[in-house]
Amino acid sequence: VQLQASGGGLVQAGGSLKLSCRVPGTILSTFWNMDMDWHRQAPGKQRELVAGFTSGRRTLYADSVKDRFIISRDNNKKTVYLQMNNLEPEDTAVYYCNVRYLSGASYWGQGTLVTVSS
């Protein structure tokens, strides 16, 4: 499964970006039950969880992005999104999507770079 992540770019502090991650070749009923997350890795730092869906529906967020980022999904488009608002220079990182099937199989997107200038 090759996830198709997009939406990164350069933005000034306070700006917004929306990331997308499409999961091709997945039927609706399978996508409906998948867990999916967005992670990020800043230069010199470990990859960290930013936001995610667990048990298919419940959302969770890292404390650093609560009230600024929103994870959502469009089941018909087999796509998960990350709306990022009020971006800060500290949000600069490569953002990765991760999806997990009920079987336990896990796949990562190729990463999309977000750069926030001060």
Accessible surface in RSA format (square Angstrom, percent):
REM  Atomic radii and reference values for relative SASA: ProtOr
REM  Chains: A
REM  Algorithm: Lee & Richards
REM  Probe-radius: 1.40
REM  Slices: 20
REM RES _ NUM      All-atoms   Total-Side   Main-Chain    Non-polar    All polar
REM                ABS   REL    ABS   REL    ABS   REL    ABS   REL    ABS   REL
RES VAL A   1    83.95  55.2  28.00  25.3  55.95 134.8  38.99  33.9  44.96 122.0
RES GLN A   2   150.40  84.1 142.50 104.1   7.90  18.8  48.58 103.4 101.82  77.2
RES LEU A   3     5.33   3.0   0.00   0.0   5.33  13.4   0.00   0.0   5.33  14.3
RES GLN A   4    90.23  50.5  83.04  60.7   7.18  17.1  35.44  75.4  54.79  41.6
RES ALA A   5     8.91   8.2   0.00   0.0   8.91  20.3   0.00   0.0   8.91  23.6
RES SER A   6    61.83  52.2  57.70  77.0   4.13   9.5  41.24  87.8  20.59  28.8
RES GLY A   7    34.48  42.5   0.00   N/A  34.48  42.5  22.65  62.2  11.83  26.5
RES GLY A   8    29.45  36.3   0.00   N/A  29.45  36.3   2.46   6.8  26.99  60.4
RES GLY A   9    28.88  35.6   0.00   N/A  28.88  35.6  28.74  78.9   0.14   0.3
RES LEU A  10   133.79  74.5 100.72  72.1  33.07  83.1 100.72  70.7  33.07  89.0
RES VAL A  11    24.20  15.9  18.63  16.9   5.57  13.4  24.20  21.0   0.00   0.0
RES GLN A  12   136.50  76.3 133.15  97.3   3.35   8.0  36.30  77.3 100.20  76.0
RES ALA A  13    49.77  45.8  26.74  41.3  23.02  52.4  27.18  38.3  22.58  59.8
RES GLY A  14    46.91  57.8   0.00   N/A  46.91  57.8  21.16  58.1  25.75  57.7
RES GLY A  15    22.15  27.3   0.00   N/A  22.15  27.3  21.24  58.3   0.91   2.0
RES SER A  16    57.56  48.6  38.01  50.7  19.55  45.0  22.35  47.6  35.21  49.3
RES LEU A  17    35.09  19.5  29.87  21.4   5.23  13.1  35.09  24.6   0.00   0.0
RES LYS A  18   105.50  51.5  90.13  55.3  15.37  36.6  39.69  35.7  65.81  70.1
RES LEU A  19     0.00   0.0   0.00   0.0   0.00   0.0   0.00   0.0   0.00   0.0
RES SER A  20    29.02  24.5  29.02  38.7   0.00   0.0  12.35  26.3  16.67  23.4
RES CYS A  21     0.00   0.0   0.00   0.0   0.00   0.0   0.00   0.0   0.00   0.0
RES ARG A  22   106.22  44.6 106.22  54.1   0.00   0.0  32.08  43.8  74.13  44.9
RES VAL A  23     0.00   0.0   0.00   0.0   0.00   0.0   0.00   0.0   0.00   0.0
RES PRO A  24    34.45  25.1  28.64  26.1   5.81  21.1  29.76  24.6   4.68  29.1
RES GLY A  25    89.93 110.9   0.00   N/A  89.93 110.9  45.26 124.2  44.67 100.0
RES THR A  26    13.11   9.3   1.08   1.1  12.03  28.7   5.26   7.1   7.85  11.9
RES ILE A  27   120.19  68.4 113.09  84.3   7.10  17.1 118.74  85.5   1.45   3.9
RES LEU A  28    81.87  45.6  77.70  55.6   4.17  10.5  77.70  54.6   4.17  11.2
RES SER A  29    70.22  59.3  61.12  81.6   9.10  21.0  52.98 112.8  17.24  24.2
RES THR A  30    46.05  32.8  38.19  38.7   7.86  18.7  26.02  34.9  20.03  30.3
RES PHE A  31     0.00   0.0   0.00   0.0   0.00   0.0   0.00   0.0   0.00   0.0
RES TRP A  32   118.53  47.6 118.44  57.3   0.09   0.2  98.86  52.7  19.68  31.9
RES ASN A  33    65.47  45.1  59.49  57.5   5.98  14.4   1.72   4.1  63.75  61.6
RES MET A  34     0.66   0.3   0.66   0.4   0.00   0.0   0.66   0.6   0.00   0.0
RES ASP A  35    35.77  25.1  35.08  34.9   0.69   1.6   2.28   5.4  33.48  33.4
RES MET A  36     0.09   0.0   0.09   0.1   0.00   0.0   0.09   0.1   0.00   0.0
RES ASP A  37     9.87   6.9   9.87   9.8   0.00   0.0   0.00   0.0   9.87   9.8
RES TRP A  38     0.00   0.0   0.00   0.0   0.00   0.0   0.00   0.0   0.00   0.0
RES HIS A  39    28.67  15.7  28.67  19.9   0.00   0.0  23.16  23.9   5.51   6.4
RES ARG A  40    15.06   6.3  14.98   7.6   0.08   0.2   1.72   2.3  13.34   8.1
RES GLN A  41    64.86  36.3  60.50  44.2   4.36  10.4  11.01  23.4  53.84  40.8
RES ALA A  42    20.44  18.8  17.24  26.6   3.20   7.3  17.60  24.8   2.85   7.5
RES PRO A  43   116.24  84.7  88.32  80.5  27.92 101.5 101.07  83.4  15.17  94.3
RES GLY A  44    92.35 113.9   0.00   N/A  92.35 113.9  45.71 125.4  46.63 104.4
RES LYS A  45   144.35  70.4 132.27  81.2  12.08  28.8  82.18  74.0  62.17  66.2
RES GLN A  46   162.05  90.6 148.76 108.7  13.30  31.7  53.03 112.9 109.02  82.7
RES ARG A  47    93.93  39.4  67.95  34.6  25.98  61.9  24.74  33.8  69.19  41.9
RES GLU A  48    76.09  43.7  71.12  53.8   4.96  11.8  29.31  56.7  46.78  38.2
RES LEU A  49    67.76  37.7  56.52  40.4  11.24  28.3  56.52  39.7  11.24  30.2
RES VAL A  50     0.90   0.6   0.90   0.8   0.00   0.0   0.90   0.8   0.00   0.0
RES ALA A  51     0.00   0.0   0.00   0.0   0.00   0.0   0.00   0.0   0.00   0.0
RES GLY A  52     0.00   0.0   0.00   N/A   0.00   0.0   0.00   0.0   0.00   0.0
RES PHE A  53    14.71   7.4  14.71   9.1   0.00   0.0  14.71   8.9   0.00   0.0
RES THR A  54    27.47  19.5  27.47  27.8   0.00   0.0  27.47  36.9   0.00   0.0
RES SER A  55    99.06  83.7  62.91  84.0  36.15  83.3  45.91  97.8  53.15  74.5
RES GLY A  56     3.41   4.2   0.00   N/A   3.41   4.2   3.13   8.6   0.27   0.6
RES ARG A  57   108.25  45.5  95.90  48.9  12.35  29.4  75.30 102.9  32.95  20.0
RES ARG A  58   155.14  65.1 145.89  74.4   9.25  22.0  70.51  96.4  84.63  51.3
RES THR A  59    58.86  41.9  41.66  42.2  17.19  41.0  16.30  21.9  42.55  64.3
RES LEU A  60    50.21  28.0  44.50  31.8   5.72  14.4  50.21  35.3   0.00   0.0
RES TYR A  61    54.88  25.6  38.50  21.9  16.37  42.6  31.10  23.4  23.77  29.3
RES ALA A  62    26.30  24.2  14.78  22.8  11.52  26.2  25.70  36.2   0.59   1.6
RES ASP A  63   120.70  84.5  97.96  97.5  22.74  53.8  37.50  88.2  83.20  83.0
RES SER A  64    65.83  55.6  41.35  55.2  24.48  56.4  51.98 110.7  13.85  19.4
RES VAL A  65     0.11   0.1   0.11   0.1   0.00   0.0   0.11   0.1   0.00   0.0
RES LYS A  66   106.76  52.1  95.67  58.7  11.09  26.4  50.66  45.6  56.10  59.8
RES ASP A  67   155.07 108.6 104.67 104.2  50.40 119.2  42.31  99.6 112.76 112.5
RES ARG A  68    23.75  10.0  21.17  10.8   2.57   6.1  18.97  25.9   4.78   2.9
RES PHE A  69     4.19   2.1   0.00   0.0   4.19  10.9   0.00   0.0   4.19  12.0
RES ILE A  70    95.86  54.5  95.53  71.2   0.33   0.8  95.53  68.8   0.33   0.9
RES ILE A  71     6.87   3.9   0.00   0.0   6.87  16.6   0.00   0.0   6.87  18.6
RES SER A  72    44.24  37.4  41.98  56.0   2.26   5.2  33.78  71.9  10.46  14.7
RES ARG A  73    42.57  17.9  16.33   8.3  26.24  62.5  16.79  22.9  25.78  15.6
RES ASP A  74    43.26  30.3  38.75  38.6   4.51  10.7  13.00  30.6  30.26  30.2
RES ASN A  75    25.54  17.6  21.05  20.3   4.49  10.8   7.27  17.5  18.27  17.7
RES ASN A  76   119.94  82.7  99.41  96.1  20.53  49.4  24.52  59.0  95.42  92.2
RES LYS A  77   128.26  62.6 119.21  73.1   9.05  21.5  73.73  66.4  54.53  58.1
RES LYS A  78    40.02  19.5  40.02  24.6   0.00   0.0  11.47  10.3  28.55  30.4
RES THR A  79     9.44   6.7   9.44   9.6   0.00   0.0   4.98   6.7   4.47   6.8
RES VAL A  80     0.03   0.0   0.03   0.0   0.00   0.0   0.03   0.0   0.00   0.0
RES TYR A  81    36.40  17.0  36.40  20.7   0.00   0.0  23.79  17.9  12.60  15.5
RES LEU A  82     0.00   0.0   0.00   0.0   0.00   0.0   0.00   0.0   0.00   0.0
RES GLN A  83    48.88  27.3  48.83  35.7   0.05   0.1  22.05  46.9  26.83  20.4
RES MET A  84     0.00   0.0   0.00   0.0   0.00   0.0   0.00   0.0   0.00   0.0
RES ASN A  85    49.86  34.4  49.86  48.2   0.00   0.0  19.15  46.1  30.71  29.7
RES ASN A  86    84.15  58.0  80.40  77.7   3.74   9.0  19.23  46.3  64.92  62.8
RES LEU A  87     1.30   0.7   0.00   0.0   1.30   3.3   0.00   0.0   1.30   3.5
RES GLU A  88    66.45  38.1  66.13  50.0   0.32   0.8  18.42  35.6  48.03  39.2
RES PRO A  89    51.69  37.7  43.78  39.9   7.92  28.8  44.14  36.4   7.56  47.0
RES GLU A  90   130.12  74.7 107.92  81.6  22.20  52.9  70.47 136.3  59.65  48.7
RES ASP A  91     1.38   1.0   1.38   1.4   0.00   0.0   0.00   0.0   1.38   1.4
RES THR A  92    35.23  25.1  32.68  33.1   2.56   6.1  30.62  41.1   4.62   7.0
RES ALA A  93     1.32   1.2   0.43   0.7   0.89   2.0   1.32   1.9   0.00   0.0
RES VAL A  94    44.77  29.5  44.69  40.5   0.08   0.2  44.69  38.8   0.08   0.2
RES TYR A  95     0.00   0.0   0.00   0.0   0.00   0.0   0.00   0.0   0.00   0.0
RES TYR A  96    37.05  17.3  37.05  21.1   0.00   0.0  10.82   8.1  26.23  32.3
RES CYS A  97     0.08   0.1   0.08   0.1   0.00   0.0   0.08   0.2   0.00   0.0
RES ASN A  98     4.21   2.9   4.20   4.1   0.01   0.0   0.00   0.0   4.21   4.1
RES VAL A  99     0.00   0.0   0.00   0.0   0.00   0.0   0.00   0.0   0.00   0.0
RES ARG A 100    67.88  28.5  65.47  33.4   2.41   5.7  40.75  55.7  27.13  16.4
RES TYR A 101    38.72  18.1  32.80  18.7   5.92  15.4  30.11  22.6   8.61  10.6
RES LEU A 102   148.78  82.9 114.20  81.7  34.58  86.9 117.98  82.9  30.79  82.9
RES SER A 103   101.15  85.5  53.14  70.9  48.02 110.6  58.92 125.5  42.23  59.2
RES GLY A 104    56.35  69.5   0.00   N/A  56.35  69.5  34.34  94.2  22.01  49.3
RES ALA A 105    38.02  35.0  24.85  38.4  13.17  30.0  35.99  50.7   2.04   5.4
RES SER A 106    56.15  47.5  31.28  41.7  24.88  57.3  25.59  54.5  30.56  42.8
RES TYR A 107    71.92  33.6  69.24  39.4   2.68   7.0  37.42  28.1  34.49  42.5
RES TRP A 108   109.53  44.0  86.24  41.7  23.28  54.7  66.31  35.4  43.21  70.1
RES GLY A 109     6.41   7.9   0.00   N/A   6.41   7.9   0.77   2.1   5.64  12.6
RES GLN A 110   120.58  67.4  86.00  62.9  34.57  82.3  69.01 146.9  51.57  39.1
RES GLY A 111    14.84  18.3   0.00   N/A  14.84  18.3   0.18   0.5  14.66  32.8
RES THR A 112    15.81  11.2  11.07  11.2   4.73  11.3   6.47   8.7   9.34  14.1
RES LEU A 113   102.60  57.1  92.84  66.4   9.76  24.5  92.84  65.2   9.76  26.3
RES VAL A 114     0.00   0.0   0.00   0.0   0.00   0.0   0.00   0.0   0.00   0.0
RES THR A 115    45.28  32.2  45.28  45.9   0.00   0.0  36.53  49.1   8.75  13.2
RES VAL A 116     7.62   5.0   0.00   0.0   7.62  18.4   0.00   0.0   7.62  20.7
RES SER A 117    42.35  35.8  35.88  47.9   6.47  14.9  36.13  76.9   6.22   8.7
RES SER A 118   128.63 108.7  68.93  92.0  59.70 137.5  55.98 119.2  72.65 101.8
END  Absolute sums over single chains surface
CHAIN  1 A     6205.3       4814.5       1390.8       3389.9       2815.4
END  Absolute sums over all chains
TOTAL          6205.3       4814.5       1390.8       3389.9       2815.4
